[in-house]
Amino acid sequence: MKLLPSLALLLALISAAAGAEADAAFEALRTRRLERPPPGDVKTTSAFQMTQHDEVSRASERFLDLFPGDPRRWEVIAWAVNSPRSSDAAAATPDPAWERRRETLRDEILAADDAPEGPWVAVAERAVNHLAGFRGEPVRDLARAGRIIARLAARVPGSDRRKFAEQTYFAALETAEPLAAEELLRRRASPAETNEAVRDMAAGRLRVIEARRTPLELRFTAADGREVDLAQLRGKVVLIDFWATWCVPCLREMPTIRAAYRKYRDRGFEIVGIAFEKAPGPRASTMERTPAQLVQFARENDMPWPHHYDGRYWDNEFGRRFSIRELPTAFLLGRDGRLVTTDVHGDKLEAALSRLLGAP
């Protein structure tokens, strides 16, 4: 049966209007995602980004409800699940209803063979972070994270994002099953692994494992001109602190580190800083610092220990050597120069120093 011309025209107009509405909504989402933070300090920038992620996530969920058949839905799903959201912003309490839908949307895109590579990889990486416990979060399902890692290797073997997902996975696996982690790392570090970024990451993680067996070697000239050589610090307990002036969690950790330094320095405790600073470029940024500015920052913030600076940001020489995946990260070395632990955040540093050096 044929539609009357007037009815066909009406449906066509409705369809066109819906398409135009979807186009406008998608463009608004895309534009909001790309909006740059206003000038300000690190805390202001971080707060802007958190708000931005939350607003885009909520708007993306509305888009999916309004336009469920839109061909751009995979990209929108990737934007939606990027924010955990909170039912209570002040207490940062996760919203249970959103967490359930977020998990459903994750499962949907990860199971979709027709999902474009970009959104699929973004969701897969964040799913691994969620399941394997990124940045101190609890490990939720390490086995499932491992299955996603295997799918990433099969679907996008050459993707740079594999490195970041696998770093998170290996960090959890090394705690849960150290022998299995080392075996898999050795496979990833072998010539059979075609992804150079993954191969380099695995080699770096193996260097950290080796540092538990053999004294760690590290030499450099600090930003203030001091010569640093860990071999000359044998007999002392040494904290190697990977940090940055722009890193808010690092700055929150600093009072604890300063207190430990004052308390234990006379008992044989030293600190070596590895600063992931970004050298000044053509566009001014609050994140950029020169060596002299780093030295000034350390002086003003009572951090008298030497600090490494190469201005390479996340491509920091020692960050690459040991595959540092997040800041702050710390290595605590015993008197013999071997790695004792990397788990020294908060009160754990005091407990470890008391054990290694004796309570004052």
Secondary structure, 3 states (H helix, E strand, C coil): CCCCHHHHHHHHHHHHHHHHHHHHHHHHHHHHHHCCCCCCCHHHHHHHHHHHHHHHHHHHHHHHHHCCCCCCHHHHHHHHCCCCCCCECCCCECCHHHHHHHHHHHHHHHHCCCCCHHHHHHHHHHHHHHHHCHHHCCCCCHHHHHHHHHHHHHHCCCCCHHHHHHHHHHHHHHHHCHHHHHHHHHHHCCCCCCCHHHHHHHHHHHHHHHCCCCCCCCEEECCCCCEEEHHHHCCCEEEEEEECCCCHHHHHHHHHHHHHHHHHHHHCEEEEEEECCECCCCCCCCCECCHHHHHHHHHHCCCCCCEECCCEHHHCHHHHHCCCCCCCEEEEECCCCCEEECCCCCHHHHHHHHHHHCCC
